């Protein structure tokens, strides 16, 4: 196995690890907070809304958008670390 193949495997391993972590966080926020823990969270309020309701209606969307930016930021760092990506990114 060449070092380039090994480098590609490590890159994709890091990519899939990051993706799994971010999707797990999104699942916990959207499904866990918005459905499973909604009754417990409803004892708290945020901006006048019950917290469980807020997570189900708004919070999961905000977290999803934040995760998109986190993924893009971390992938740019991974691209630089492994020497892949656009040529102008590596300058």
MARVOVO-568596 format. One record per atom (N, C-alpha, C, O): residue number from 1; atom name; x negated, y, z. Coordinates in steps of 0.05 Angstrom, whole numbers, plus 5000, padded with zeros to 4 digits. Atoms other than C-alpha are relative to their C-alpha. Layout:
residues N
NUM_CA_X_Y_Z
...
***
This chain:
residues 91
1_N_4983_4977_5000
1_CA_5000_5000_5000
1_C_4982_5025_5000
1_O_4963_5027_5016
2_N_5017_4975_5002
2_CA_4971_5068_4981
2_C_5008_5019_5022
2_O_5029_5017_5034
3_N_4995_4980_4979
3_CA_4966_5126_5028
3_C_5024_5018_4992
3_O_5038_5029_5009
4_N_4977_4984_5010
4_CA_5017_5164_4984
4_C_5026_4986_5007
4_O_5045_4999_5016
5_N_4976_5015_4993
5_CA_5068_5109_4995
5_C_5005_5002_5030
5_O_5028_5005_5039
6_N_4998_4998_4971
6_CA_5054_5110_5070
6_C_5009_5028_5008
6_O_5026_5031_5026
7_N_4992_4973_4995
7_CA_5061_5186_5070
7_C_5030_5004_4994
7_O_5044_5017_5009
8_N_4972_4998_5007
8_CA_5128_5181_5034
8_C_5018_4986_5020
8_O_5039_4996_5027
9_N_4984_5015_4980
9_CA_5153_5129_5084
9_C_5002_5016_5026
9_O_5023_5017_5038
10_N_5000_4984_4975
10_CA_5133_5173_5143
10_C_5018_5025_4997
10_O_5032_5033_5015
11_N_4983_4977_5005
11_CA_5167_5233_5111
11_C_5029_4993_5002
11_O_5044_5006_5015
12_N_4972_5008_5000
12_CA_5232_5196_5100
12_C_5009_4990_5028
12_O_5032_4993_5036
13_N_4994_5009_4972
13_CA_5228_5165_5170
13_C_5006_5025_5017
13_O_5025_5024_5033
14_N_4995_4975_4985
14_CA_5222_5235_5199
14_C_5026_5014_4992
14_O_5040_5024_5009
15_N_4975_4988_5011
15_CA_5278_5261_5154
15_C_5024_4985_5011
15_O_5043_4998_5021
16_N_4977_5015_4990
16_CA_5326_5205_5174
16_C_5003_5002_5030
16_O_5025_5001_5041
17_N_4999_4996_4971
17_CA_5308_5213_5248
17_C_5013_5027_5006
17_O_5030_5028_5024
18_N_4989_4973_4996
18_CA_5324_5287_5245
18_C_5030_4999_4993
18_O_5046_5010_5008
19_N_4973_5001_5009
19_CA_5388_5273_5207
19_C_5018_4985_5020
19_O_5040_4993_5026
20_N_4985_5016_4981
20_CA_5411_5220_5257
20_C_5004_5016_5026
20_O_5026_5015_5038
21_N_4997_4984_4976
21_CA_5398_5267_5316
21_C_5020_5022_4996
21_O_5037_5027_5014
22_N_4981_4979_5005
22_CA_5436_5324_5285
22_C_5029_4990_4996
22_O_5047_5003_5006
23_N_4973_5011_5003
23_CA_5495_5281_5264
23_C_5011_4989_5026
23_O_5035_4991_5031
24_N_4991_5009_4974
24_CA_5498_5251_5334
24_C_5010_5024_5016
24_O_5031_5022_5029
25_N_4992_4976_4985
25_CA_5501_5321_5364
25_C_5027_5010_4989
25_O_5044_5018_5004
26_N_4975_4991_5012
26_CA_5556_5340_5315
26_C_5023_4982_5008
26_O_5045_4992_5013
27_N_4979_5019_4991
27_CA_5595_5277_5332
27_C_5008_5005_5028
27_O_5032_5005_5035
28_N_4994_4995_4972
28_CA_5590_5291_5406
28_C_5017_5026_5003
28_O_5036_5026_5018
29_N_4985_4975_4998
29_CA_5614_5363_5397
29_C_5028_4998_4988
29_O_5047_5006_5001
30_N_4974_5000_5013
30_CA_5670_5350_5348
30_C_5018_4978_5010
30_O_5041_4984_5017
31_N_4983_5022_4991
31_CA_5696_5282_5370
31_C_5001_4999_5031
31_O_5023_4997_5042
32_N_5001_5002_4971
32_CA_5673_5281_5442
32_C_5013_5023_5014
32_O_5031_5019_5031
33_N_4988_4977_4987
33_CA_5690_5352_5463
33_C_5027_5007_4990
33_O_5044_5016_5005
34_N_4974_4993_5012
34_CA_5748_5362_5415
34_C_5022_4980_5004
34_O_5045_4988_5002
35_N_4980_5020_4998
35_CA_5784_5297_5427
35_C_4999_4985_5027
35_O_5018_4984_5042
36_N_5002_5017_4977
36_CA_5758_5253_5483
36_C_5000_5016_5026
36_O_5014_5009_5045
37_N_5003_4985_4976
37_CA_5739_5305_5535
37_C_5018_5025_5001
37_O_5013_5043_5018
38_N_4984_4976_5003
38_CA_5793_5356_5516
38_C_5015_5006_5026
38_O_5017_5029_5034
39_N_4985_4995_4976
39_CA_5834_5347_5580
39_C_4982_5011_5022
39_O_4990_5030_5036
40_N_5018_4990_4980
40_CA_5774_5358_5625
40_C_4990_5028_4993
40_O_4988_5045_5011
41_N_5009_4974_5009
41_CA_5749_5417_5584
41_C_5021_5022_5002
41_O_5015_5045_5004
42_N_4978_4980_5000
42_CA_5817_5450_5585
42_C_5003_5015_5027
42_O_5017_5034_5029
43_N_4999_4985_4974
43_CA_5807_5470_5658
43_C_4983_5025_4999
43_O_4985_5042_5017
44_N_5016_4976_5004
44_CA_5757_5521_5633
44_C_5011_5016_4976
44_O_5025_5005_4959
45_N_4991_4984_5023
45_CA_5771_5579_5585
45_C_4977_5015_4988
45_O_4957_5021_5001
46_N_5019_4984_5016
46_CA_5732_5616_5532
46_C_5015_5019_4983
46_O_5030_5010_4966
47_N_4986_4980_5015
47_CA_5757_5681_5504
47_C_5031_4997_5003
47_O_5046_5003_4984
48_N_4972_5003_4995
48_CA_5825_5666_5535
48_C_5012_4974_4990
48_O_5036_4970_4993
49_N_4990_5025_5010
49_CA_5832_5598_5502
49_C_4989_4977_5018
49_O_4967_4979_5029
50_N_5010_5024_4986
50_CA_5826_5530_5536
50_C_4976_4990_4985
50_O_4976_4989_4961
51_N_5025_5007_5012
51_CA_5756_5505_5524
51_C_5002_4975_4981
51_O_4990_4975_4960
52_N_4995_5024_5017
52_CA_5779_5437_5496
52_C_5012_5008_4973
52_O_5004_4998_4952
53_N_4987_4990_5024
53_CA_5824_5472_5446
53_C_4980_5016_4983
53_O_4979_5013_4959
54_N_5019_4984_5014
54_CA_5768_5521_5428
54_C_4980_4982_4985
54_O_4973_4988_4962
55_N_5019_5018_5014
55_CA_5719_5464_5413
55_C_5013_4986_4977
55_O_5000_4983_4956
56_N_4987_5014_5022
56_CA_5770_5428_5371
56_C_5005_5019_4976
56_O_5003_5010_4953
57_N_4992_4981_5021
57_CA_5789_5491_5331
57_C_4976_5016_4989
57_O_4975_5021_4965
58_N_5021_4982_5009
58_CA_5726_5534_5328
58_C_4972_4990_5006
58_O_4954_4991_4990
59_N_5027_5008_4991
59_CA_5668_5505_5367
59_C_4986_4980_4982
59_O_4962_4983_4977
60_N_5011_5020_5017
60_CA_5657_5445_5323
60_C_4990_5012_4974
60_O_4970_5003_4963
61_N_5007_4987_5026
61_CA_5655_5489_5261
61_C_4974_5017_5004
61_O_4956_5016_4988
62_N_5024_4984_4995
62_CA_5604_5537_5293
62_C_4976_4982_5004
62_O_4954_4988_4994
63_N_5022_5018_4996
63_CA_5561_5479_5315
63_C_4991_4988_4973
63_O_4967_4986_4968
64_N_5007_5011_5026
64_CA_5564_5448_5245
64_C_4984_5020_4983
64_O_4964_5013_4971
65_N_5014_4979_5015
65_CA_5542_5514_5213
65_C_4972_5003_5012
65_O_4952_5006_4997
66_N_5027_4997_4987
66_CA_5485_5521_5264
66_C_4983_4976_4993
66_O_4959_4979_4988
67_N_5016_5024_5007
67_CA_5463_5449_5249
67_C_4990_5001_4972
67_O_4969_4990_4966
68_N_5009_4997_5028
68_CA_5459_5465_5175
68_C_4974_5017_4999
68_O_4955_5010_4986
69_N_5023_4982_4999
69_CA_5410_5522_5190
69_C_4976_4986_5014
69_O_4953_4988_5006
70_N_5021_5015_4986
70_CA_5371_5478_5240
70_C_4988_4979_4981
70_O_4963_4976_4980
71_N_5010_5020_5018
71_CA_5366_5423_5188
71_C_4982_5012_4978
71_O_4960_5002_4972
72_N_5016_4986_5021
72_CA_5341_5471_5134
72_C_4973_5009_5011
72_O_4952_5006_4998
73_N_5024_4990_4987
73_CA_5290_5501_5182
73_C_4981_4977_5006
73_O_4957_4979_5000
74_N_5017_5023_4993
74_CA_5264_5433_5206
74_C_4990_4986_4974
74_O_4967_4977_4974
75_N_5008_5013_5025
75_CA_5262_5404_5135
75_C_4978_5016_4986
75_O_4960_5005_4974
76_N_5022_4984_5012
76_CA_5220_5463_5111
76_C_4974_4995_5014
76_O_4953_4993_5002
77_N_5024_5007_4985
77_CA_5171_5448_5167
77_C_4990_4972_4993
77_O_4966_4968_4990
78_N_5008_5027_5008
78_CA_5171_5374_5149
78_C_4988_4999_4972
78_O_4968_4986_4967
79_N_5011_4998_5027
79_CA_5160_5391_5076
79_C_4971_5010_5000
79_O_4954_4999_4986
80_N_5027_4989_4998
80_CA_5099_5432_5094
80_C_4981_4979_5013
80_O_4959_4976_5004
81_N_5017_5019_4986
81_CA_5073_5379_5142
81_C_4992_4977_4982
81_O_4969_4968_4983
82_N_5006_5022_5017
82_CA_5077_5324_5090
82_C_4992_5008_4971
82_O_4987_4990_4955
83_N_5009_4990_5027
83_CA_5059_5367_5029
83_C_5019_4994_4978
83_O_5011_4988_4955
84_N_4980_5004_5021
84_CA_5124_5359_4992
84_C_5017_5025_4998
84_O_5016_5042_5016
85_N_4982_4977_5002
85_CA_5175_5409_4967
85_C_4992_5017_4976
85_O_4976_5009_4959
86_N_5005_4981_5022
86_CA_5174_5469_4921
86_C_4971_5011_5002
86_O_4960_5014_5024
87_N_5027_4990_5000
87_CA_5107_5497_4900
87_C_4998_5027_5014
87_O_4978_5032_5028
88_N_5001_4974_4987
88_CA_5124_5567_4925
88_C_5002_4998_5030
88_O_4993_5016_5044
89_N_4998_5004_4971
89_CA_5140_5539_4994
89_C_4973_4993_5012
89_O_4968_4998_5036
90_N_5026_5009_4989
90_CA_5069_5511_5001
90_C_4979_5022_4998
90_O_4956_5017_5007
91_N_5019_4978_5003
91_CA_5035_5577_4985
91_C_4995_5014_5027
91_O_4979_5033_5028
***
